[in-house]
């Protein structure tokens, strides 16, 4: 996608109609803050006494500004500054402007205008030609940035023509202005000449507060009454004016003041897990971008039955949802409708960078956008439909014959049973080819992932795979850091915590085979097992906490006060959040010597590695029990270490594919994507019940029963005889699920 070539540092001129030094300096300093990187010139009246003092303050100064005369207001200004055609924004001393207003105005003008005489002004509080409300606002109820944010929410992004430019602020561009200025003797002549070879526009997505300008500047007697009435009586802003008048009269603040930042699109699946956690942490740790998430919604038969766009990692109400005519069972090589959806999202939301975390339920079209794109190797999909690249041991190569055998015999291959071997054979070389262009970056969380990818896909041998370790949320790091100081000396028994699922691939067999001897030397806490911990409940020496809210992890680990963590995965992990969390809490680990564990664990420094077997686990634990000084030394090392944050991680991703500044970023740049007036904003009929599809089903059912009980207890349609037993059943069901 090509970016418009444009001047990204328009000049800004302050119309300093004042001899009050403090007033001019205050306006200039405020303008410097709101204009971002633009060069600022102060245009002063001829013979002004302030020129020297303002020059000493570092401002460029020009003299020759005439007293304002509405008949030739803009002509006088352009002549006084010797305007030569470059993009220049002018603003009155008494006007208040929002953040980035010159660039936002410039982004609305045609970038191929060349010699055209182009001019554009923002919406205002008081002038009838560009009023933000049906009637002028003499005293705005909201500060300029707050009302400007509402304007961004309601804007259609459609500018409209004007017969004349109001006095508060305007941006001029184009060489044709030079000839117009030389030929005109009034503003009316100036604008007639300009419109013969250009445009005069009002921008519907930028607002400037002009309520403090002298009232005489809002006089419209000098304007053509027919042209004026056409704009005032049939104002293009239409319903939005009334909505803006309403929020202003109530001084209702917008939900969030959005900065103008580049938009980043995450491509993810809807399964939750470690990948869902990464997307959540990445967005939470990134203050330098606006982040959106594109996810497929579907079933086990077809993971991409519809595509939904979200404004955060949470899967509540989507910004927009598209139903696919042909569902995507796994990953498509090409999909016309998906391609159109992606192009629409990029265009409508100003996407500048794509981060691909998963292609499940998506199409390889996402690698053809032409935008800077980073593929994050969270697993081995789509090269490996089993995800873990393990079949009777870690895989280091895979041809068509082995893939066909894997599809039939590998217990890890369980997600795409309705997809043919021929589909994967066609997809693999195409995926490899699409990773080659220079706009595609590849990142892996640890070195073993990069090494195995190069073994599995030899065509990547010449492609850089950048190692960017995952990071934790800063708030979680802070809370886990407090747990570090709680670790006490080892008692008669080791206190061991196993964090996370006990599914087969997480080492359930190793734990089961070692359990009897393990419990003779250790007390065991199983934290966050989900359903997989059920068989261990009520066993002496074992505490099972099957579910916890993630923000409760520090408190749970503090209560356990473990000497040691154990991680028993029998397939190579690509990173392991549980390892990071245990270390952040100052807890050493014994882990299997596979994948990321082998990369990250340094024996005797931050933990120990074992072969994935019950015998090796018991051998290491007995060693640590008999030599507690090993545990003490590693624990003290971890207490002095600092966990990596998601903020650091996202800074590394930003450096991997730096973005050039572009005017496209400033077009509707402050919209938070909730605009109720935007055409086609939500074409898909939405359900009345919205469920975060990453939430465990048990929790969803529990919350639904609680909701049903609340509705039932208040329903006037049911008699007490019916209501009481139903309420009792719902309470029992909720208690059982808890």
Secondary structure, 3 states (H helix, E strand, C coil): CCCCCCCCCCEEEEEECCCCHHHHHHHHHHHHHHCCCCCEEEEEECCCCCHHHHHHCCCEEEEEECCCCHHHHHHHHHHHCCCCCCCEEEEECCCEECCCHHHHHHCCCCCCCCCCEEEEEEEECCCCCCECCCCCCCCCCCCHHHHHHHHHHHCCCCCEECCCCCCCEEEEECCHHHHHHHHCCCHHHHHHHHHHCEEEEEEEEEEEECCCCCHHHHCCCCCCHHHHHHHHHCCCCCHHHHHHHHHHHCCCCCCCCCCCCEEEEEEECCCCHHHHHHHHHHHHCCCCEEEEEEEEECCCCCCEEEEEEECCCCCCCCCEEEEEEEEECCCECCCHHHHHHHHHHHHHHCEEEEEECCCCCCEHHHHHCCCEEEEEECCCCCCCCCCCCECCCECCCCCHHHHHHHHHHCCCCCCCCCCCHHHHHHHHHHHHHHCCCCCEEEEECCHHHHHHHHHHCHHHHHCCEEECCCCECHHHHHHHHHHHHHCCCCCCCEEEEEECCCCHHHCHHHHHHHHHHHHHHEEEEEECCHHHHHHHCCCCCEEEECCCCHHHHHHHHHHHCCCEEEECCCCCCCCCHHHHHHHHCCCEEEEECCHHHHHHCCECCCEEEECCCHHHHHHHHHHHHHCHHHHHHHHHHHHCCCCCEHHHHHHHHHHHCCCCCCHHHHCCCCCCCCCCCCCCCCCCCCCCCCCCCCCCHHHHHHHHHHHHHHHHHHCCCCCHHHHHHHHHHHHHHHHHHC
